[in-house]
């Protein structure tokens, strides 16, 4: 069950109330002014002022609802304006950079990919700048651009396992490349661990749109995760929470790049699939997975799937017993057909605190944007900074009175932020 944030009548709360109303319109898709009043506990006049403001600056649009014949004008419904602006999302994985132009309702308007040596940050910067320029060709000059979001493998804070191994941005010692990206593009830049970005993308525009809490399992070249509680991601003491790929599950198992052995990621990731098939990571991304899964002669592929499904079953049990999320959403760059196959092979799931409580179809839900979830999640980062009603976002690196209207008018174009 989803909850709705309530507005407040304090004078200093106007920015929060604007975000509450805007977020409600986004989540429900279309809603009348009376329904907004009933759900957020603000006065009709306050809601009228907010919707008028949001419409005047182009963030929402209104339309008359079609109703049975009755006296007076039909009620007005409000919706997010898809043309209110867009953001650029960049997804970085070892060996590849992908980018997309995404509008305010999550539609991918344009996308592009590039193979790049991600161990060389100068080449990564050049690739990102080139992708941004390519996406902006023929874009209407008047169209608002909220900024650039970048999603990349974690952890991003220096630890024993930072920037180590083929599923991380190996060779990186810091993230100053994002300062360089800001300077080169003169746009705001936000960055995040890919699993956190993907979770935010599902929260704003995906299958978790109506969920207040869930666990996002990011299955890509590596394996990551993010816990969402009250529609905010749990970060942990140093921002490295829920690094599920490096939980040891096989005693004496395969050596992992983190220094341990038997970690989940060594058995459940596209990199581990590439190892099993003896192909490079970039070739794994390009495999015709549907036809190969239906071919019984693909013995190595099917053997990998069977053991990966066992590890997925373990991961689900660990997540459910430790965190008791409403559901587990699986996204990432792995082909959806492959993920569907693994989920099917993983049945029946282990017994857990969710077993017998949640319907089978609710324990695991697949992203509807599976192979684009990293890109969408990255593009969400600048949009989330503007749309989110969460107080920690309002308080993050901004003046107390900053709100949607100010963000539209006088955004600090020199900002680099981590979400």
DASUL-V518845 format. One record per residue. N is the residue number from 0. SS is DSSP state (hx for helix, st for strand, lp for the rest). Layout:
BEGIN
n-><N;N>
ss-><SS;SS>
END
This chain:
BEGIN
n-><0;1;2;3;4;5;6;7;8;9;10;11;12;13;14;15;16;17;18;19;20;21;22;23;24;25;26;27;28;29;30;31;32;33;34;35;36;37;38;39;40;41;42;43;44;45;46;47;48;49;50;51;52;53;54;55;56;57;58;59;60;61;62;63;64;65;66;67;68;69;70;71;72;73;74;75;76;77;78;79;80;81;82;83;84;85;86;87;88;89;90;91;92;93;94;95;96;97;98;99;100;101;102;103;104;105;106;107;108;109;110;111;112;113;114;115;116;117;118;119;120;121;122;123;124;125;126;127;128;129;130;131;132;133;134;135;136;137;138;139;140;141;142;143;144;145;146;147;148;149;150;151;152;153;154;155;156;157;158;159;160;161;162;163;164;165;166;167;168;169;170;171;172;173;174;175;176;177;178;179;180;181;182;183;184;185;186;187;188;189;190;191;192;193;194;195;196;197;198;199;200;201;202;203;204;205;206;207;208;209;210;211;212;213;214;215;216;217;218;219;220;221;222;223;224;225;226;227;228;229;230;231;232;233;234;235;236;237;238;239;240;241;242;243;244;245;246;247;248;249;250;251;252;253;254;255;256;257;258;259;260;261;262;263;264;265;266;267;268;269;270;271;272;273;274;275;276;277;278;279;280;281;282;283;284;285;286;287;288;289;290;291;292;293;294;295;296;297;298;299;300;301;302;303;304;305;306;307;308;309;310;311;312;313;314;315;316;317;318;319;320;321;322;323;324;325;326;327;328;329;330;331;332;333;334;335;336;337;338;339;340;341;342;343;344;345;346;347;348;349;350;351;352;353;354;355;356;357;358;359;360;361;362;363;364;365;366;367;368;369;370;371;372;373;374;375;376;377;378;379;380;381;382;383;384;385;386;387;388;389;390;391;392;393;394;395;396;397;398;399;400;401;402;403;404;405;406;407;408;409;410;411;412;413;414;415;416;417;418>
ss-><lp;lp;lp;lp;lp;lp;lp;lp;lp;lp;hx;hx;hx;hx;hx;hx;hx;hx;hx;hx;hx;hx;hx;hx;hx;hx;hx;hx;lp;lp;st;st;hx;hx;hx;hx;hx;hx;hx;hx;lp;lp;lp;hx;hx;hx;hx;hx;hx;hx;hx;hx;hx;hx;hx;hx;lp;lp;lp;st;st;st;st;st;lp;lp;lp;lp;lp;lp;lp;lp;lp;lp;lp;st;st;st;st;st;lp;lp;lp;lp;lp;st;st;st;st;st;st;st;st;lp;lp;st;st;st;st;st;st;st;st;lp;lp;lp;lp;st;st;st;st;st;st;st;st;lp;lp;lp;lp;lp;hx;hx;hx;hx;hx;hx;hx;hx;hx;hx;hx;hx;hx;hx;hx;hx;lp;lp;lp;lp;lp;lp;lp;lp;st;st;st;st;st;st;st;st;lp;lp;lp;lp;lp;lp;lp;lp;lp;lp;lp;lp;lp;lp;lp;lp;lp;lp;lp;lp;lp;lp;lp;lp;hx;hx;hx;hx;hx;hx;hx;hx;hx;lp;lp;lp;st;st;st;st;st;hx;hx;hx;hx;hx;hx;hx;hx;hx;hx;hx;hx;lp;lp;lp;lp;lp;lp;lp;lp;st;st;st;st;st;st;lp;lp;lp;st;st;st;st;st;st;st;lp;lp;st;st;lp;lp;lp;lp;lp;lp;lp;lp;lp;lp;hx;hx;hx;lp;st;lp;lp;lp;lp;lp;lp;st;lp;lp;lp;lp;lp;st;lp;st;hx;hx;hx;lp;lp;lp;hx;hx;hx;hx;hx;hx;hx;hx;lp;lp;lp;hx;hx;hx;hx;hx;lp;lp;lp;hx;hx;hx;hx;hx;lp;lp;lp;lp;lp;hx;hx;hx;hx;hx;hx;hx;hx;hx;hx;hx;hx;hx;hx;hx;hx;hx;hx;hx;hx;hx;hx;hx;hx;hx;lp;lp;lp;lp;st;st;st;st;lp;lp;lp;lp;hx;hx;hx;hx;hx;hx;hx;hx;hx;hx;lp;lp;lp;lp;lp;lp;lp;lp;lp;st;lp;lp;st;lp;hx;hx;hx;hx;st;st;st;lp;lp;lp;hx;hx;hx;hx;hx;hx;hx;hx;hx;hx;hx;hx;hx;hx;hx;hx;hx;hx;lp;lp;lp;hx;hx;hx;hx;lp;lp;lp;lp;lp;lp;lp;lp;lp;hx;hx;hx;hx;hx;hx;lp;lp;lp;lp;lp;lp;st;st;st;lp>
END
